[in-house]
Amino acid sequence: MKTMEKNEIKKYLYKKKELMAIFNYYLSGDLYYSIQLEDGVYRFPISTIETDYIEPFEEGEDEREIIKLSSDLGITPFEREIKASLLNRWIDKAIDNNTFIRI
């Protein structure tokens, strides 16, 4: 079966305003949700953390890695079931990053 293209997915989500995304699990800083499209069930991650680097305090030290909450999360409430349309931003990113996977 052919996988849906990005524009087909966006149109489908726009038409199916009541379509729900289901929380599956949290792993290594990512929330995983799944949605049922016309050609199957897809899973995608939502990153909850970002890695940043700060300059060394003293000469000769390496820069330091810091992990912080992702600024992309905003005030979105991530519930067990959530309207898929509220997750469009992350669905779009997952499609672009090849992490929107039919399961």
N, CA, C and O atoms as a MOPAC input file, in Angstrom:
PM7 MOZYME 1SCF
protein

 N      0.83600 1    -1.17800 1     0.00000 1
 C      0.00000 1     0.00000 1     0.00000 1
 C      0.88500 1     1.24600 1     0.00000 1
 O      1.87500 1     1.30200 1     0.72900 1
 N      0.54000 1     2.22800 1    -0.79900 1
 C      1.29300 1     3.47200 1    -0.93200 1
 C      1.11700 1     4.33900 1     0.32300 1
 O      0.01200 1     4.46900 1     0.85100 1
 N      2.21200 1     4.92200 1     0.78200 1
 C      2.17700 1     5.82600 1     1.92500 1
 C      1.66400 1     7.19000 1     1.47500 1
 O      1.99200 1     7.65100 1     0.38200 1
 N      0.87100 1     7.82600 1     2.30800 1
 C      0.32100 1     9.13900 1     1.97700 1
 C      1.44100 1    10.17300 1     1.89600 1
 O      2.41000 1    10.11200 1     2.65200 1
 N      1.29900 1    11.11000 1     0.98200 1
 C      2.24000 1    12.22200 1     0.84400 1
 C      1.90100 1    13.31100 1     1.86100 1
 O      0.80200 1    13.33900 1     2.41400 1
 N      2.86100 1    14.20500 1     2.09800 1
 C      2.69300 1    15.26300 1     3.09900 1
 C      1.44000 1    16.09800 1     2.84600 1
 O      0.68200 1    16.35600 1     3.78100 1
 N      1.20700 1    16.51900 1     1.61900 1
 C      0.02700 1    17.34200 1     1.32700 1
 C     -1.27200 1    16.57200 1     1.53500 1
 O     -2.27000 1    17.14200 1     1.97500 1
 N     -1.26100 1    15.27800 1     1.22000 1
 C     -2.44900 1    14.44800 1     1.44400 1
 C     -2.74100 1    14.34900 1     2.93900 1
 O     -3.89700 1    14.41500 1     3.35800 1
 N     -1.70200 1    14.19300 1     3.72800 1
 C     -1.85900 1    14.09500 1     5.18400 1
 C     -2.43000 1    15.39800 1     5.73100 1
 O     -3.35700 1    15.38000 1     6.54100 1
 N     -1.88200 1    16.52100 1     5.29400 1
 C     -2.35500 1    17.82100 1     5.77900 1
 C     -3.82000 1    18.04600 1     5.41300 1
 O     -4.59700 1    18.54300 1     6.22700 1
 N     -4.19600 1    17.67900 1     4.18800 1
 C     -5.60100 1    17.82100 1     3.75700 1
 C     -6.50300 1    16.92700 1     4.58700 1
 O     -7.58300 1    17.34100 1     5.01000 1
 N     -6.06100 1    15.70200 1     4.81800 1
 C     -6.84700 1    14.75000 1     5.60400 1
 C     -7.06500 1    15.28800 1     7.02300 1
 O     -8.18000 1    15.24800 1     7.54300 1
 N     -5.99400 1    15.79000 1     7.64300 1
 C     -6.11100 1    16.32900 1     9.00100 1
 C     -7.02100 1    17.55000 1     9.04300 1
 O     -7.75200 1    17.75600 1    10.01100 1
 N     -6.97100 1    18.35600 1     7.98900 1
 C     -7.81400 1    19.54800 1     7.92700 1
 C     -9.29200 1    19.15000 1     7.82700 1
 O    -10.14900 1    19.76400 1     8.46300 1
 N     -9.58200 1    18.12100 1     7.02500 1
 C    -10.96600 1    17.66200 1     6.84500 1
 C    -11.50400 1    16.97300 1     8.09600 1
 O    -12.67500 1    17.12400 1     8.44200 1
 N    -10.64700 1    16.22400 1     8.76200 1
 C    -11.05700 1    15.42400 1     9.92700 1
 C    -10.71400 1    16.16200 1    11.21400 1
 O     -9.84400 1    15.73400 1    11.97200 1
 N    -11.39400 1    17.25800 1    11.45100 1
 C    -11.09200 1    18.12300 1    12.59600 1
 C    -11.24300 1    17.40200 1    13.94400 1
 O    -10.61900 1    17.79400 1    14.93000 1
 N    -12.05800 1    16.36400 1    13.98400 1
 C    -12.29000 1    15.64400 1    15.24200 1
 C    -11.34800 1    14.45500 1    15.42700 1
 O    -11.45400 1    13.74000 1    16.42300 1
 N    -10.43000 1    14.23100 1    14.48600 1
 C     -9.48400 1    13.11900 1    14.58100 1
 C     -8.61500 1    13.28100 1    15.82900 1
 O     -8.06800 1    14.35400 1    16.08000 1
 N     -8.49700 1    12.21200 1    16.60000 1
 C     -7.73900 1    12.26500 1    17.83700 1
 C     -6.38200 1    11.58000 1    17.68300 1
 O     -6.26100 1    10.56000 1    17.00500 1
 N     -5.37700 1    12.15300 1    18.31700 1
 C     -4.05600 1    11.53600 1    18.43300 1
 C     -4.01300 1    10.88300 1    19.80800 1
 O     -4.51600 1    11.43500 1    20.78600 1
 N     -3.41100 1     9.71100 1    19.87200 1
 C     -3.34500 1     8.94100 1    21.11700 1
 C     -1.90100 1     8.88900 1    21.59400 1
 O     -0.99800 1     8.54100 1    20.83300 1
 N     -1.68700 1     9.24400 1    22.87800 1
 C     -0.35800 1     9.14600 1    23.47100 1
 C      0.01200 1     7.68000 1    23.61600 1
 O     -0.77300 1     6.88800 1    24.13800 1
 N      1.21700 1     7.31000 1    23.15000 1
 C      1.67900 1     5.92700 1    23.25300 1
 C      2.68500 1     5.73500 1    24.37100 1
 O      2.49900 1     4.87400 1    25.23000 1
 N      3.76700 1     6.54200 1    24.37200 1
 C      4.79800 1     6.40300 1    25.39800 1
 C      5.76800 1     7.57900 1    25.33600 1
 O      5.75900 1     8.36700 1    24.39000 1
 N      6.60500 1     7.67600 1    26.37200 1
 C      7.66500 1     8.67900 1    26.46900 1
 C      8.98200 1     7.92500 1    26.47700 1
 O      9.14500 1     6.96200 1    27.22600 1
 N      9.93800 1     8.36500 1    25.63200 1
 C     11.22700 1     7.68900 1    25.56600 1
 C     12.31100 1     8.69300 1    25.20200 1
 O     12.20600 1     9.37900 1    24.18500 1
 N     13.33500 1     8.78300 1    26.01400 1
 C     14.52100 1     9.60700 1    25.73900 1
 C     14.18900 1    11.04300 1    25.34100 1
 O     14.76100 1    11.57800 1    24.39100 1
 N     13.28200 1    11.64900 1    26.05500 1
 C     12.95200 1    13.04800 1    25.80600 1
 C     11.88300 1    13.28400 1    24.76000 1
 O     11.57600 1    14.43400 1    24.44300 1
 N     11.30700 1    12.21700 1    24.21300 1
 C     10.26700 1    12.36000 1    23.19500 1
 C      8.95100 1    11.75200 1    23.65400 1
 O      8.91400 1    10.65700 1    24.21600 1
 N      7.85800 1    12.49700 1    23.40000 1
 C      6.51300 1    11.96200 1    23.56300 1
 C      6.14400 1    11.32100 1    22.23600 1
 O      6.37400 1    11.92300 1    21.18800 1
 N      5.58600 1    10.13400 1    22.24700 1
 C      5.16800 1     9.47800 1    21.00700 1
 C      3.65100 1     9.39600 1    20.96100 1
 O      3.00800 1     8.87200 1    21.87100 1
 N      3.09400 1     9.92800 1    19.87400 1
 C      1.65700 1     9.89500 1    19.61700 1
 C      1.40300 1     9.11500 1    18.34500 1
 O      2.28000 1     9.00300 1    17.48800 1
 N      0.19100 1     8.57200 1    18.22300 1
 C     -0.20200 1     7.90200 1    16.98900 1
 C     -1.55100 1     8.44300 1    16.53200 1
 O     -2.38000 1     8.86900 1    17.33600 1
 N     -1.74400 1     8.41300 1    15.20600 1
 C     -3.01700 1     8.83100 1    14.61700 1
 C     -3.41400 1     7.83300 1    13.53600 1
 O     -2.57000 1     7.22900 1    12.87500 1
 N     -4.72200 1     7.68200 1    13.38200 1
 C     -5.27400 1     6.78800 1    12.36800 1
 C     -5.61300 1     7.62600 1    11.13400 1
 O     -6.50300 1     8.47500 1    11.17900 1
 N     -4.89800 1     7.38000 1    10.03500 1
 C     -5.21000 1     8.01900 1     8.76200 1
 C     -5.91500 1     7.00200 1     7.88100 1
 O     -6.08200 1     5.84800 1     8.27500 1
 N     -6.32600 1     7.41600 1     6.70100 1
 C     -7.08900 1     6.49700 1     5.84600 1
 C     -6.26800 1     5.30700 1     5.37600 1
 O     -6.84400 1     4.28100 1     5.01400 1
 N     -4.93800 1     5.40500 1     5.36900 1
 C     -4.11500 1     4.28000 1     4.89900 1
 C     -3.38900 1     3.54700 1     6.03000 1
 O     -2.53100 1     2.70600 1     5.76200 1
 N     -3.71600 1     3.84800 1     7.27600 1
 C     -3.10200 1     3.13900 1     8.38700 1
 C     -2.83300 1     4.02600 1     9.58600 1
 O     -3.20300 1     5.20000 1     9.60700 1
 N     -2.18400 1     3.44600 1    10.58700 1
 C     -1.84500 1     4.15200 1    11.82000 1
 C     -0.40400 1     4.64800 1    11.70100 1
 O      0.48500 1     3.91400 1    11.27000 1
 N     -0.19300 1     5.89800 1    12.08800 1
 C      1.13100 1     6.50000 1    12.04300 1
 C      1.53900 1     6.93100 1    13.43700 1
 O      0.70300 1     7.36200 1    14.23100 1
 N      2.82400 1     6.81500 1    13.73300 1
 C      3.37400 1     7.26300 1    15.01100 1
 C      4.41500 1     8.32700 1    14.73400 1
 O      5.12600 1     8.27100 1    13.73100 1
 N      4.50100 1     9.30900 1    15.64000 1
 C      5.47200 1    10.38800 1    15.47900 1
 C      5.90800 1    10.89200 1    16.85200 1
 O      5.15800 1    10.80600 1    17.82400 1
 N      7.13400 1    11.42100 1    16.91900 1
 C      7.65100 1    11.93800 1    18.19500 1
 C      7.43500 1    13.44200 1    18.33800 1
 O      7.34100 1    14.17500 1    17.35300 1
 N      7.36000 1    13.86700 1    19.57000 1
 C      7.36800 1    15.29400 1    19.91500 1
 C      8.49400 1    15.46000 1    20.92500 1
 O      8.41700 1    14.94900 1    22.04200 1
 N      9.53600 1    16.17600 1    20.52900 1
 C     10.68600 1    16.35600 1    21.41300 1
 C     10.33300 1    17.31000 1    22.55400 1
 O      9.76200 1    18.37700 1    22.32900 1
 N     10.67600 1    16.91400 1    23.77300 1
 C     10.38500 1    17.75600 1    24.93600 1
 C     11.62600 1    18.47600 1    25.45400 1
 O     11.53400 1    19.32500 1    26.34000 1
 N     12.78700 1    18.13300 1    24.89500 1
 C     14.02700 1    18.75000 1    25.35700 1
 C     14.84100 1    19.27200 1    24.17600 1
 O     14.68700 1    18.81600 1    23.04300 1
 N     15.69700 1    20.22300 1    24.46300 1
 C     16.64600 1    20.75800 1    23.47900 1
 C     18.01800 1    20.73300 1    24.11700 1
 O     18.15400 1    20.85900 1    25.33400 1
 N     19.01700 1    20.57100 1    23.30000 1
 C     20.39000 1    20.63600 1    23.77300 1
 C     20.96100 1    21.97400 1    23.35900 1
 O     20.78800 1    22.40500 1    22.21900 1
 N     21.62800 1    22.62000 1    24.26600 1
 C     22.26400 1    23.89900 1    23.99800 1
 C     23.69400 1    23.81600 1    24.52400 1
 O     24.02800 1    22.91700 1    25.29700 1
 N     24.51000 1    24.73000 1    24.11300 1
 C     25.90500 1    24.73300 1    24.55800 1
 C     26.24200 1    26.10100 1    25.11900 1
 O     25.81500 1    27.12500 1    24.58600 1
 N     27.01000 1    26.11000 1    26.19700 1
 C     27.45400 1    27.37700 1    26.76500 1
 C     28.97100 1    27.44500 1    26.66600 1
 O     29.67500 1    26.43600 1    26.72500 1
 N     29.43300 1    28.65100 1    26.51600 1
 C     30.87900 1    28.90300 1    26.39600 1
 C     31.57400 1    28.52600 1    27.70000 1
 O     30.97800 1    28.62000 1    28.77300 1
 N     32.82900 1    28.10000 1    27.61100 1
 C     33.57700 1    27.75800 1    28.82700 1
 C     33.79200 1    28.99100 1    29.70800 1
 O     33.87300 1    30.11600 1    29.21700 1
 N     33.88100 1    28.75300 1    31.01900 1
 C     34.14500 1    29.83700 1    31.95700 1
 C     35.59500 1    30.30500 1    31.87100 1
 O     35.88900 1    31.49600 1    31.96500 1
 N     36.47300 1    29.35500 1    31.69200 1
 C     37.89400 1    29.68500 1    31.67600 1
 C     38.53800 1    29.16100 1    30.40800 1
 O     38.05600 1    28.21000 1    29.79200 1
 N     39.62300 1    29.79100 1    30.03200 1
 C     40.35900 1    29.36000 1    28.84900 1
 C     40.85000 1    27.93000 1    29.04600 1
 O     41.32600 1    27.56600 1    30.12200 1
 N     40.72800 1    27.12500 1    27.99400 1
 C     41.17000 1    25.73400 1    28.06200 1
 C     40.06000 1    24.76100 1    28.40300 1
 O     40.20700 1    23.55900 1    28.17900 1
 N     38.94700 1    25.25100 1    28.94300 1
 C     37.81000 1    24.37700 1    29.23200 1
 C     37.01100 1    24.15300 1    27.95100 1
 O     36.99900 1    24.99900 1    27.05800 1
 N     36.35700 1    23.02300 1    27.87500 1
 C     35.45600 1    22.74300 1    26.75300 1
 C     34.11500 1    23.42900 1    26.99200 1
 O     33.73100 1    23.69600 1    28.13100 1
 N     33.40200 1    23.71000 1    25.88300 1
 C     32.05800 1    24.24100 1    26.06300 1
 C     31.20500 1    23.17300 1    26.72300 1
 O     31.48000 1    21.98200 1    26.58500 1
 N     30.18400 1    23.58800 1    27.43300 1
 C     29.35900 1    22.63800 1    28.16700 1
 C     27.98800 1    22.49800 1    27.52900 1
 O     27.38300 1    23.45500 1    27.04700 1
 N     27.53800 1    21.26600 1    27.55200 1
 C     26.22200 1    20.95900 1    27.01200 1
 C     25.19500 1    21.10500 1    28.12300 1
 O     25.39800 1    20.61800 1    29.23600 1
 N     24.08900 1    21.77800 1    27.81400 1
 C     22.99100 1    21.85500 1    28.77200 1
 C     21.72200 1    21.36300 1    28.07600 1
 O     21.52600 1    21.56600 1    26.87800 1
 N     20.89900 1    20.73300 1    28.84000 1
 C     19.63400 1    20.23800 1    28.32100 1
 C     18.53100 1    21.02900 1    29.00400 1
 O     18.52900 1    21.19700 1    30.22400 1
 N     17.59000 1    21.51200 1    28.19600 1
 C     16.49100 1    22.29600 1    28.74100 1
 C     15.18800 1    21.89700 1    28.06800 1
 O     15.19200 1    21.22600 1    27.03600 1
 N     14.08700 1    22.30800 1    28.65300 1
 C     12.77800 1    22.03800 1    28.08900 1
 C     12.67400 1    22.71700 1    26.72900 1
 O     13.12100 1    23.85200 1    26.57000 1
 N     12.10000 1    22.04700 1    25.76400 1
 C     11.96700 1    22.58200 1    24.41400 1
 C     11.07000 1    23.81900 1    24.40500 1
 O      9.96100 1    23.79400 1    24.93900 1
 N     11.55000 1    24.88700 1    23.80400 1
 C     10.75100 1    26.10600 1    23.70200 1
 C      9.59200 1    25.91700 1    22.73400 1
 O      8.65100 1    26.71100 1    22.72800 1
 N      9.65500 1    24.87600 1    21.92000 1
 C      8.62200 1    24.58000 1    20.93100 1
 C      7.32600 1    24.08500 1    21.58100 1
 O      6.27400 1    24.09900 1    20.94200 1
 N      7.39000 1    23.65300 1    22.82800 1
 C      6.21500 1    23.09900 1    23.49500 1
 C      5.16700 1    24.14800 1    23.80800 1
 O      3.97000 1    23.86500 1    23.78600 1
 N      5.61600 1    25.36400 1    24.10200 1
 C      4.66500 1    26.42800 1    24.43700 1
 C      3.78200 1    26.01400 1    25.59200 1
 O      4.25600 1    25.48300 1    26.59600 1
 N      2.49000 1    26.26200 1    25.44000 1
 C      1.54400 1    25.92000 1    26.50400 1
 C      0.59300 1    24.79600 1    26.06900 1
 O     -0.50200 1    24.65300 1    26.61300 1
 N      1.02300 1    24.00700 1    25.08900 1
 C      0.20200 1    22.89300 1    24.62000 1
 C      0.04500 1    21.85400 1    25.73000 1
 O      1.04300 1    21.37300 1    26.26800 1
 N     -1.19100 1    21.50200 1    26.08000 1
 C     -1.38700 1    20.44000 1    27.07300 1
 C     -1.29700 1    19.08300 1    26.37100 1
 O     -2.11300 1    18.78800 1    25.49800 1
 N     -0.33700 1    18.27200 1    26.73200 1
 C     -0.16400 1    16.96200 1    26.10900 1
 C     -0.91600 1    15.92900 1    26.93500 1
 O     -0.42100 1    15.44100 1    27.95000 1
 N     -2.10900 1    15.61200 1    26.48500 1
 C     -2.97700 1    14.69000 1    27.19300 1
 C     -2.95800 1    13.33000 1    26.52100 1
 O     -2.37300 1    13.17100 1    25.45000 1
 N     -3.59600 1    12.34500 1    27.14700 1
 C     -3.64000 1    10.99400 1    26.58000 1
 C     -4.27000 1    11.00800 1    25.19300 1
 O     -3.76000 1    10.35900 1    24.27900 1
 N     -5.35800 1    11.72800 1    25.02400 1
 C     -5.98100 1    11.92600 1    23.72100 1
 C     -6.06600 1    13.41800 1    23.46900 1
 O     -6.47000 1    14.18700 1    24.34100 1
 N     -5.68100 1    13.81800 1    22.26400 1
 C     -5.66800 1    15.23000 1    21.91100 1
 C     -6.04100 1    15.34200 1    20.43400 1
 O     -5.69500 1    14.47100 1    19.63600 1
 N     -6.73700 1    16.40100 1    20.07700 1
 C     -7.07800 1    16.58300 1    18.66800 1
 C     -5.79000 1    16.62600 1    17.85100 1
 O     -4.86400 1    17.37600 1    18.16200 1
 N     -5.75000 1    15.81800 1    16.81400 1
 C     -4.55600 1    15.74100 1    15.96300 1
 C     -4.22600 1    17.09800 1    15.35900 1
 O     -3.05400 1    17.40800 1    15.14400 1
 N     -5.23100 1    17.90400 1    15.08500 1
 C     -4.99200 1    19.22500 1    14.49600 1
 C     -4.15100 1    20.12200 1    15.41000 1
 O     -3.46700 1    21.02300 1    14.92600 1
 N     -4.19500 1    19.88600 1    16.72200 1
 C     -3.37900 1    20.67100 1    17.65700 1
 C     -1.90500 1    20.27000 1    17.58900 1
 O     -1.03700 1    20.98200 1    18.09400 1
 N     -1.63100 1    19.12800 1    16.96100 1
 C     -0.25500 1    18.62900 1    16.86700 1
 C      0.31900 1    18.79900 1    15.46300 1
 O      1.36800 1    18.23600 1    15.15100 1
 N     -0.35900 1    19.56900 1    14.61600 1
 C      0.08600 1    19.75600 1    13.22800 1
 C      1.54000 1    20.18200 1    13.12000 1
 O      2.26400 1    19.69900 1    12.24900 1
 N      1.97400 1    21.07300 1    13.98800 1
 C      3.36100 1    21.55500 1    13.94800 1
 C      4.35100 1    20.39200 1    14.05900 1
 O      5.33800 1    20.33600 1    13.32500 1
 N      4.08300 1    19.48000 1    14.96700 1
 C      4.99600 1    18.35400 1    15.19400 1
 C      4.81700 1    17.26600 1    14.13700 1
 O      5.77800 1    16.58800 1    13.77200 1
 N      3.60200 1    17.10000 1    13.65100 1
 C      3.37400 1    16.14600 1    12.56100 1
 C      4.15700 1    16.59700 1    11.33400 1
 O      4.80900 1    15.79100 1    10.67000 1
 N      4.08800 1    17.88100 1    11.04300 1
 C      4.83000 1    18.47000 1     9.92100 1
 C      6.33500 1    18.21800 1    10.05900 1
 O      6.99200 1    17.80400 1     9.10500 1
 N      6.87000 1    18.47100 1    11.25700 1
 C      8.29800 1    18.24700 1    11.50900 1
 C      8.65400 1    16.76900 1    11.34500 1
 O      9.68500 1    16.43300 1    10.76300 1
 N      7.79500 1    15.89300 1    11.85900 1
 C      8.06200 1    14.45600 1    11.78500 1
 C      8.07700 1    13.98100 1    10.33100 1
 O      8.90200 1    13.14600 1     9.96100 1
 N      7.17500 1    14.50400 1     9.51400 1
 C      7.16300 1    14.13300 1     8.10300 1
 C      8.46600 1    14.57600 1     7.45500 1
 O      9.09100 1    13.80900 1     6.72300 1
 N      8.87900 1    15.82000 1     7.72400 1
 C     10.11100 1    16.35500 1     7.13900 1
 C     11.35200 1    15.58900 1     7.61000 1
 O     12.31700 1    15.44200 1     6.86000 1
 N     11.32200 1    15.10100 1     8.86200 1
 C     12.47500 1    14.39100 1     9.43800 1
 C     12.40900 1    12.87000 1     9.24600 1
 O     13.25000 1    12.13700 1     9.76600 1
 N     11.41700 1    12.40900 1     8.50800 1
 C     11.20700 1    10.97000 1     8.29300 1
 C     10.99600 1    10.19600 1     9.59200 1
 O     11.40100 1     9.03900 1     9.70600 1
 N     10.35900 1    10.83900 1    10.56700 1
 C     10.03300 1    10.15600 1    11.81400 1
 C      8.51700 1     9.97300 1    11.96800 1
 O      8.04100 1     9.56100 1    13.02600 1
 N      7.77300 1    10.28100 1    10.91300 1
 C      6.31800 1    10.02700 1    10.85300 1
 C      6.18600 1     8.66600 1    10.18400 1
 O      6.21800 1     8.55700 1     8.95800 1
 N      6.03800 1     7.62700 1    11.00700 1
 C      6.18200 1     6.24600 1    10.55700 1
 C      4.84900 1     5.49900 1    10.62000 1
 O      4.15000 1     5.52500 1    11.63300 1
 N      4.51600 1     4.83300 1     9.50800 1
 C      3.31800 1     3.98300 1     9.53300 1
 C      3.66500 1     2.71700 1    10.31300 1
 O      4.68300 1     2.07400 1    10.05600 1
 N      2.80000 1     2.36800 1    11.27100 1
 C      3.06800 1     1.19400 1    12.12600 1
 C      2.04900 1     0.09500 1    11.87000 1
 O      2.11300 1    -0.96400 1    12.49500 1

